[in-house]
Amino acid sequence: MSDTEERKPREEDEQNLDVSEVPAEAGDDEEMAAMKTRLAAMEQEAAKLREMQSNIQGENNFAQHQHEHKEDIDGRSIFVGNVDYGASPEEIQDHFKGVGSINRVTILLDKFTGSPKGLV
Protein backbone atom coordinates (compact mmCIF):
# COMPACT_ATOMS: atom_id res chain seq x y z
CA MET A 1 0.00 0.00 0.00
CA SER A 2 1.46 3.36 -0.93
CA ASP A 3 1.43 6.52 1.17
CA THR A 4 -1.10 8.16 -1.12
CA GLU A 5 -3.67 5.41 -0.85
CA GLU A 6 -6.11 5.74 1.94
CA ARG A 7 -6.48 2.90 4.30
CA LYS A 8 -9.92 1.43 4.13
CA PRO A 9 -11.41 0.62 7.50
CA ARG A 10 -12.04 -3.04 8.03
CA GLU A 11 -15.26 -4.31 9.43
CA GLU A 12 -13.44 -5.70 12.49
CA ASP A 13 -12.13 -2.22 13.32
CA GLU A 14 -15.61 -0.81 13.31
CA GLN A 15 -17.13 -3.48 15.50
CA ASN A 16 -16.92 -3.16 19.26
CA LEU A 17 -16.48 -6.70 20.46
CA ASP A 18 -17.05 -7.43 24.11
CA VAL A 19 -15.00 -10.40 25.25
CA SER A 20 -17.66 -11.37 27.77
CA GLU A 21 -20.09 -11.88 24.89
CA VAL A 22 -17.86 -14.50 23.28
CA PRO A 23 -19.08 -17.92 24.38
CA ALA A 24 -16.56 -19.74 26.54
CA GLU A 25 -15.84 -23.37 25.98
CA ALA A 26 -16.23 -25.78 28.89
CA GLY A 27 -12.51 -26.59 28.86
CA ASP A 28 -11.65 -22.90 29.18
CA ASP A 29 -13.41 -22.64 32.55
CA GLU A 30 -11.51 -25.62 33.92
CA GLU A 31 -8.24 -24.30 32.55
CA MET A 32 -8.91 -20.86 34.04
CA ALA A 33 -9.71 -22.40 37.44
CA ALA A 34 -6.50 -24.45 37.31
CA MET A 35 -4.50 -21.35 36.40
CA LYS A 36 -6.05 -19.41 39.29
CA THR A 37 -5.18 -22.25 41.67
CA ARG A 38 -1.58 -22.31 40.44
CA LEU A 39 -1.39 -18.52 40.71
CA ALA A 40 -2.64 -18.61 44.30
CA ALA A 41 -0.06 -21.28 45.17
CA MET A 42 2.70 -19.23 43.53
CA GLU A 43 1.64 -16.11 45.46
CA GLN A 44 1.73 -18.07 48.74
CA GLU A 45 5.19 -19.38 47.89
CA ALA A 46 6.36 -15.86 47.02
CA ALA A 47 5.05 -14.59 50.37
CA LYS A 48 6.94 -17.37 52.19
CA LEU A 49 10.12 -16.53 50.28
CA ARG A 50 9.77 -12.83 51.15
CA GLU A 51 9.32 -13.74 54.81
CA MET A 52 12.35 -16.05 54.74
CA GLN A 53 14.42 -13.34 53.05
CA SER A 54 13.36 -10.86 55.71
CA ASN A 55 14.32 -13.31 58.47
CA ILE A 56 17.71 -13.95 56.88
CA GLN A 57 18.39 -10.23 56.61
CA GLY A 58 17.43 -9.82 60.26
CA GLU A 59 19.75 -12.66 61.27
CA ASN A 60 22.58 -11.16 59.22
CA ASN A 61 22.08 -7.81 60.94
CA PHE A 62 22.09 -9.55 64.33
CA ALA A 63 25.22 -11.56 63.44
CA GLN A 64 26.98 -8.42 62.24
CA HIS A 65 26.05 -6.65 65.48
CA GLN A 66 27.31 -9.63 67.50
CA HIS A 67 30.56 -9.63 65.50
CA GLU A 68 31.05 -5.91 66.15
CA HIS A 69 30.28 -6.48 69.84
CA LYS A 70 32.83 -9.32 69.99
CA GLU A 71 35.45 -7.13 68.31
CA ASP A 72 34.72 -4.42 70.88
CA ILE A 73 35.17 -6.89 73.73
CA ASP A 74 38.33 -8.32 72.18
CA GLY A 75 39.69 -4.80 71.85
CA ARG A 76 39.35 -4.35 75.60
CA SER A 77 40.70 -7.77 76.61
CA ILE A 78 44.19 -8.74 77.70
CA PHE A 79 46.01 -12.01 78.26
CA VAL A 80 48.09 -12.42 81.39
CA GLY A 81 50.55 -15.30 81.49
CA ASN A 82 52.71 -16.86 84.21
CA VAL A 83 49.97 -16.62 86.82
CA ASP A 84 50.31 -18.81 89.90
CA TYR A 85 48.21 -21.97 89.59
CA GLY A 86 46.69 -21.31 92.99
CA ALA A 87 45.46 -17.81 92.10
CA SER A 88 41.71 -17.28 92.13
CA PRO A 89 39.81 -14.96 89.77
CA GLU A 90 39.07 -12.68 92.74
CA GLU A 91 42.77 -12.37 93.57
CA ILE A 92 43.62 -11.53 89.96
CA GLN A 93 40.84 -8.96 89.82
CA ASP A 94 42.01 -7.42 93.08
CA HIS A 95 45.59 -7.26 91.78
CA PHE A 96 44.60 -5.37 88.59
CA LYS A 97 41.90 -3.08 90.04
CA GLY A 98 44.35 -0.18 90.14
CA VAL A 99 44.54 0.04 86.32
CA GLY A 100 40.81 0.25 85.70
CA SER A 101 37.53 -1.56 85.97
CA ILE A 102 37.56 -5.29 85.28
CA ASN A 103 34.48 -6.88 83.76
CA ARG A 104 35.57 -10.51 83.78
CA VAL A 105 38.45 -12.77 84.73
CA THR A 106 38.69 -16.10 82.94
CA ILE A 107 41.06 -18.84 84.01
CA LEU A 108 41.21 -21.70 81.55
CA LEU A 109 40.72 -25.06 83.25
CA ASP A 110 41.62 -28.55 82.12
CA LYS A 111 38.30 -30.25 81.37
CA PHE A 112 39.44 -33.60 82.80
CA THR A 113 41.18 -32.54 86.00
CA GLY A 114 39.45 -29.21 86.66
CA SER A 115 42.78 -27.63 87.52
CA PRO A 116 44.04 -24.47 85.81
CA LYS A 117 45.71 -25.04 82.46
CA GLY A 118 49.30 -24.08 82.15
CA LEU A 119 51.11 -23.36 78.94
CA VAL A 120 53.39 -26.24 78.08
N, C-alpha and C positions, 0 to 999 in steps of 0.2 A: 504494500500500500504506500503510495507516495504522500508527501507532505501536503500536497494540494487537494487530495481527495478527502472528503469528509468521512468520518467514521460513522457508520450507520449503527444506531442503537440496536442491540439484540433484544429479543423478547425476554430473555432471562434477566437482563439488566433492568427492565421495566417492571418486572414482577417483584413484589415484596413477599418473599417466602418466609414463613414462620416455621422454625424447626420443630416446634411443638406440634404443628399440624401434620408433620410427616409421620406416617404410621410406623411404630417401632415393631421390630420383629421380636418374637418371644425369646430368642437367644440373646438379643441385645440387653434385655432386662437382667438376665442371669449374669451376663458378662459384666454389666455395670455394677451389680451388687458385689460380685467377686472383686472387682477393682476397688470398690469402696472399702471392702474388708481388708484388702492388702494395704491400701493407703492408711487406714486406721492403725494397722499393725506397724507400719513403717513410722508413723508419727509417734507411736508409743516408744518404739525403739530409739528414735531420735531424741525423745525427751529423756530416756534413760541414759543415753550417751552424753547429753548435755549435763545431766546431774553428775555422772561419773567424772566428766572433765572438770566440773566445778570442784568436786571433792579432791581430785588430784592436785588442782591448783592450790587449794587450801592447804593440803598436806605439804606441798612444796614450799609454800610460804612459811608454814610452821617449822619445817626442817631447816630452812634457811635461817630463821630466827634462832632456832636451837644451835645451829652451827656458829652463828655470830655470838651467841651467849657463851658457848664453849670457848671460843677464841678469846673472849673477854676474860673468862675465868683463867684460862691458860696464861694470859698476859699478866695476871696478878699472882701466879703461883711460882713457888720456888722449890727446889730439891735440896735437901740437906743430907749430906752423907756423913759417915763415921760417927753415927749416934750410938751411944751405949745401948746394948741390947735390953737392959733393964729399965730404960727410960719410958715413962708413960706419956701419952699425948698431953696430959695436963702439965707435966713438967716441961715439955718442949714449948708449949704455949706460954707458960710462965716465963721461960727463958727469953723468948722473942717478943714479949709484950712491949718492950721499950722501943721497938722500931716501928710499931704501928698496930692496928687492929688485926687480929687473926680470925678468919672465918672458920677454918677447918684444919685439923692436923690428921694426916693419914699415915699410919705405920703399916707397911706391907707385912702380912703374916704368911707363914708357910701353911698351906691348906691342910697338910697332913698332921703336923705337929702343933700348930697353933702358936708357935713361937715366932718372934720377929725374923724376917728374912734378912740375911746379910749378903752383901755383894761378894761373890766368890771370884 
